[in-house]
Amino acid sequence: MISFESDYITGAHPAILEALSRTNLEPASGYGTDRWCESAAAKILAACGLSDKEGAVEFISGGTQTNAVVIASLLKDYEGVLAAETGHVSQHEAGAIEYTGHEVLTLPGHAGKVDAAEAAAYIEKFYGDESHEHMVFPGMIYISHPTEYGTLYTLAELTALHEVCAKYRIPLYLDGARLGYGLMSRSADVTLADIARLTDVFYIGGTKVGALIGEAVVFTKNNRPAHFMHSMKKRGALLAKGRVLGIQFDTLFSDGLYEEIGRHGIEKAEKLKDILAEAGFSFFIDSPTNQQFPILPDKTLNYLRASGVAVSFWEKYDETHTVVRLAACWSTTDEDLDALKKILAEAPA
C-alpha cells in the first residue's frame, strides 16, 4: 500500500526513536517534571524568542486533548470560543470542546481562515444586544496555522486578529498541529517568533510532524493558568511518563530537526502537487503546505484505492467527482511519489 492518507501514518522520525531507546533505562520523575521536559521547554522558548519570565511550555498527549484543556482552562464558565465554521474544533473533534461546557461560536471560513473584521463585527453585535447576558460570551478566538485546508495566515492577517483580541481583551489561540509545515512553506511570511509575539497561547504539533505522540503548548504572556497540571489530569491529557514527550521535543528542537522535517514535507508536497497537476486534475483549494486537495473523478478515486493508494475523503464535489486530501510528511519518499505517478498514468480518464 502507498499511503497519502494523513501526516501521521508512520511511527516516528529515526532520531526520536534513537533518543527514546538511548534513554530508556534512565529513571526520571513523572508528569513532565523530568530533565528532558525541562530541556525541551528551554529550547522551545529560545526558538520562540521568549524568556522564561514571559513564556511557559507544557507537554500534552495529543491535539484534541490540547485544544480541550487549553480552551477550557482559559475560558470562564459563561464564555465560548470563536472559530471558523471549517475549523478543527468546529467539525472534527467529536464535540470535545462542547463536552467541557464551552460552546464553539462559528464564523465564516475563508479558505479555512477567520477574518479579523468579521470577528470584530461578531463581538460588537454581541455586546450591542441588550439580552447578551443570556447568551454565550465570545471569550477567545481560535485559529489553526496551517488551517484545515492547508492555507496559511499572513503576517498582516495574524496581526489584525491580534489587534481584535487585544481590543476586546480576549486571548488569541493558535492550533499548530501542522505548524512545522506552515513555517517551512515557500509562501510563509510568519515566523515562530511572530506567532509567540502575536498570540496568547499556541501549540507546536509533534504528532503530525515526526513525533510518536505529543504537542507542546506555549503560553506567551506570563499567562499560564494556575494549576494547569490539574486541568490536564482532570481531562485525561497528562502522561505519567511525561519523559516520552520531553525526549521527543528535546530531539525535535535540537540541530534544526523540526525545520528539517517541515522542509521535507513541503518539498514532497510540492512534487505531489506537480504530479496531480500533470495528470490533469484541478484543485479544490490552492494549498501551500503539506496537504493537497485535488478534485478526482470518482472512477479515478476508485481505481486508486483498488490499486492500494490510500487517500482521505474530504467532501463530494458533484455527482461524479470527489475532493480528496493527500498529505506528505517526514516519511514521504520519492519512491512513493513515483509509484503514485505511475498508477495515475494507468488510471481511467
N, C-alpha and C positions, 0 to 999 in steps of 0.2 A: 504494500500500500504506500502511496505517496500522499502525505497529508499537508494541506494548507488550511486546515480547519480552524486553527487558532494559533496564538503565540505561546501556548503552554502545553503543547502536545508532547514535548520531550522532557526529560528529567531536569538536570541542572548542568551548568557550564562545568567542564572538567576542572577548572581551577577551584571551584566551590567544593566539588566532591573531594578533591585532594586535601583541601583545608579541613573539611569535616573529618576525613579519615585520619589526618595527621594529629588532630587534637582530640580524637575520640576518647582516649583513656584519661585525659586530664580532668580532674574533678573541678567543678565550677558551681557557684551559687546559682540558685534558681530564679525564675521570674524576671529575667532581664537585668539582674544585678551582678553579672559576671564581667570579667575584664574585657571580653570581646565586644559585648554590647557597649561598654564604656568607650573602647577604642573606636568602634564604628560610629558612635554618636559624635565623637570629636572630629572624625574625618568628614562626616556629612555636614556638620556645622561649618567647618572650614571651607568646604566646597560651596556652601551657600553664602559665604561672606558674613556669617553671624558669629558673635561671641557667645560664650556660654551664659552670659548675663541676659542676652536677648532671646536666644533660641533654646529649645529643648527638643529632644528626639525620643520617641517611643516606638517600640517594635511590636507589631500586631500580626496575627497569624495569617490573615487574608484580606482581600479587598472589601467584600461585603461586611465583614466584621469591623473593618476600619471605618467605613462610612457610617455604620450604625453607631459605633462607640463615639466617634468624633462629633457627629451631628447631635446625638442625644446629650452628650456631656456639655456642649456649648449652648444649646438652646434652653430657654426657660420653658416651663411646662405649658405655657399658653402660645408658644411660637411654633411655626413651621419653617420649612426650607424652600426657597425659590430655586427652581431648576428648569432647564429646557424640557419640553414635553418628550423629547427624544433622549433625555439624559439617562445615565445608568440607574440612578436612584429612582427615576420615574417609571422605568419599564422592566429592567432586568434584575431586580433584587428581591423579587417574590414578596414585596411589601415589607421588607426588613425595616425600613425607616418608620413606616406607619406602625409596625409592631412595637416600636419603642415609645409610641404615644405621640409622635410628631407627624403632621401631615406634609406631604410633598405638594407644594403650590406650583403649578406648571405655567411656564411662559412659552411662547412660540420658539421653536428651534430654527435657526438659520444655518443650514449646513451643519447642524448639531450644536450651534453656539447660541449663547444668551446675548441679547443686545442690551447694552447698558441703558439706553434711553427707554426701552420698554420695561426694564426692571424698575427704573426710577418712576415711570408712569404708574406701574402697578402699586408701588408703595405709596405714592401720592394719592391715588384713588382710594386705597385702603384707609388712610388717615383722614381723607375727606368725607368718608362715610360716617354719619353720626351714630351708626349702630356698630362701629368697629369693635367695641368691647365684647360683642357677641360673636366675633369672627376669629379665625386663626391669624395671629400676627406674623408678618414676614420677618423672621429673625435671622436669616442667613441667606447668602447667595452661594449656590453650589455650581461649580463648572468642572469639566474634565478637559485635560490637555495632554494628549490628543483627545478629541471627542469620540463619541460612539461611531462617527463616520470618518474617523481618521484625520479630521481637519484640525487646524491649529488657531489659537488666538494670536493676533498680532500684539506687539508691544502697546500700540495705541489702544486696542480693544481691551487689553488687560488693565491698562492704566485707567480707562474710563470706568470699568467695573469697580476698580479700587476706589475711585472718587465717589461713586454712588454709595458704596458701603461706608466710606468714611463720613459722608454727609448724614446718613441715617443711623450711624453708629451700630452697624451690624457686621459680623465677620464675613470675609470672602474666603471660601474653602475650595481648594483645587484638588481634584482627584487625579493623581498622577500614575494610575495603574500602568500606563504605557509611556511614562514620561521620558524614559531613555531614548525611545524612538522619536519623540517630539523634539527633544533637544538636539538630536543629530540630523533632523530633517534638513534637506537643502533649502527649504523655504523658511526655516525658523529664524525669527529675529528676537526671540525671547530666551534669555539665559536662566540658569538656575538661580543666580543672584537676583535677577529681575523678579522671579517668582517669589523668592524669600522677602523681597522688599515690598511687593505689591499685594501679597496675600496675608491673611492672618494665620492660616494653617493650610498645609498641603501634605500630600504623601508621595513618597518616591516608591514606585512599584518595583517589587522584586519578582513576584510570581511570574509575570509575563516578560521579564527582562533578565532571564538567566538563572534565577534562584529556584530552589525546590518549592519553597513557600515563603511568604512573608512580605510585609510592607513596612516602610519607615515613615512614621508621622513626624512632621516638623512643625512645631509651634514657633512663630517668628517674632512675637511682640511681648515676650515675657508673660505669655497668656495661657500657659498650660493649666487646665482646670485642676483645682485642688483634688487630691486623692484620685488621680487619673487611673492608677493601677486598680483601684477598687472598681471603677467603672468598667475597665477591661474585663476583670474577672467575673463580675456580675453578668456580663453579656457573653461569656464563653470565649473570649478572644485572647486570653492570657495563657501562654505556654509555660508549663513548669520548667521545661528545658529551654529557657529563653536563649541559651547559648547557641542553639541551632540558627536562630535569626541573627544574632550578633556576629557569628563567624561568617555567615553568608554576606552580610552587608559590609563587614570589615574587608572581605575579599573583593567585593564589587567596587568599593571605593579605595582600592589600592592599585597603583600602577595604571590608572586610567581604564580599568576593565569595564566599568559601566558605560563609558563613552564608546569603547571598542565594540561592545555588544550592540549598542544602539546603532552605531555606524554600519555594522554588518547587516543588521535587519533592514536598514534603509537601502543599502546597496542592493540586496537581493530583492527588495520590493520594487525598486526601480526597474530591475531586469524583468521581474514578473509583470509589471505594467507594460513594458515593451512587448513581451510575448503575447499578452492578451490583445494589445492594440494591433499587432501584426497579424493576428488571427482574425481580425475584423470585428472585434467586439467593441461596443461603446461602454461608457462607464456611467453609473448612476450618479456618481459624485467624483470630483477630482480630489483624491486624497494624496497629500504629500508625505504620508508616513507609511508605516509597515502594513496597514490594512488596505486592500484594494477591493472595489465593488463593481465588477463587470455585470452587464445585463446579458444573460445567456438564454438562447432558445432552450426550451425545456428538453428537446431531444438531445441537445448537446450536453446539458446537465446530466441527463440520464446516462448518456454514453460515458461521461467522465466517471460517474460513480460506479458503473459497471466495469470500468477499466481500473478500478482501485484508487481513484483520486478522491480524497476527502476534502470537501469544502463546506462552508456553513450557509444554510438558507438565511436570507436576510428579509426579503419580502417579495411578494408577487408584483411583477411589473405590469403585465397584462395577461390575457388568457393563455398565451403561448410562450411567455418569457418570464424569467425569474431573476431577481437581483441576488447574487451570492457574494459572500465575503471570502477572500483568500488572504491569509496572513503570512508574512515572512517573520522569521525570528532568528535568534542567535544560532540555531542549529540548522537553518535552511542552507542547502548546498546547491552548487551549480548543477550537480547531477540530478537533484530534484527538479530544477527548472528545465533542464534539457529533456527529462522524461515527460514533463507536462507539455512542453512544446511539441514533442513527437506525438503524443496522444491527441492533442488538439488538431494536429495536421491530418490525423486519420478520422477525426470526428465527423459525423454527418453535418452538412451545411444547413 
